[in-house]
Amino acid sequence: MYIYITFVLYFSTVLLCSGQSPPQVEVSGNQLYCGEAPMPIVTDINISGGDNSLDYVYVQIVTGYSLGLDELLLTGTHPNISTSWSIETGLLTLIGPASSEDFENAIRDIRFQTSENNFTQDKFFSVNLGEANYLPATGHYYLYVQDVGITWHEALEAAEAQEFFGLQGYLATITTPEEVQITGEQALGTGWIGGSDQAVEGVWRWKSGPENGQIFWNGSVSGSAPDGMFAFWNTGEPNNLFEEHYAHITDPNIGILGSWNDLANTGSTDPESPYHPQGYIVEFGGMEGEPQINVSDSSVIIMPKTEITFNNVCDEGSVFINLTTNVDEVLWYDSVNSNE
């Protein structure tokens, strides 16, 4: 088994940019986890272009984040930069304004530490020049927009009106588990995504972005995703209760974290209801003819992963133990309390 940790770094001079030539970022770092002390998230970083001044850098663990166990912290002395850590999103914000060189030095001094013992994923870092979250697994950017009470159709239009360094925005299409984590588990809020079965009941299609028209689910609660497609419905969803035809990421207090439910176009009109819309998720990237931007880069810390399987023996017989690991040395003991 192999575990990968990804961290995302974000640089920002503005939230959403159009018509600008942004600075470029290059990150180095493909490291094995040490486990004995906090370790750097990059081995080197270079920021070029722009006007040599940045307001923010956003450093986020976007894949493999363990809430309450993983932490990023800034070490050393950086008089022009302060920090803010969000445990909910795994996001460390470096706050300027400061020069590109100041931010480079600060990023070299960021340390990752964890109290997690059983790793199942690696941790990834990425560098982004805007406030939208960058996900290395897809190469796309994601932005939660708070807009209490917005309808699905309004969110669809609002997302398409947004632009990020020349990339066209669209209501998010969630097609991978990694996107579930960044848009649901680690988002600042929950909201509308681009799925609907309004045209044909029970035939769920993406209605936005590069996947526009693509079927990702057939049926209701007992339905299924077509071969090769991905869906992440909450338990008991979609149920089409009260003519619900639009996909929404559920409130964190309801069911599976980051999962989806179907709602009517307005959602609940009761402001106190967990089904009252709080906003929407905008995705950038993957559209035909869009510019190539270099506003992000990523590094990885490879975590130690071990998987043990064995055959079952009812009476007498031999037990065969199979060990799969990415570490160099494994210690075996005769029993839990044994030193040998």
Buried (B, 14 or more C-beta within 10 A) or exposed (E): BBBBBBBBBBBBBBEBBEEEEBBBBEBEBEBBBEEEEBBBBBEEBEBEEBEEBBBBBBBBBBBBBBEEEBBBEBEEEBEBBEBEBBEEBBBBBBEBEBBBEBBBBBBBBBBBBBEBEEBBBBBBBBBBBBBBBBBBBBEBBBBBBEBEBBBBBBBBEBBBEBBBBBBBBBBBBBBBEBBBBBBBBBBBBBBBBBBBBBEEEEBBBBBBBBBEEBBBBBBBEEBEBEEEBBBBBBEEBBEBEEEBBBBBBBBBEBBBBBBBBBBBBBBBEEEEEBBBBBBBBBBBBBBEEBEEBBBBBBBBBBBBBBEEEEEEEEEEEEEEEEEEBBEEEEEEEEEEEEEE
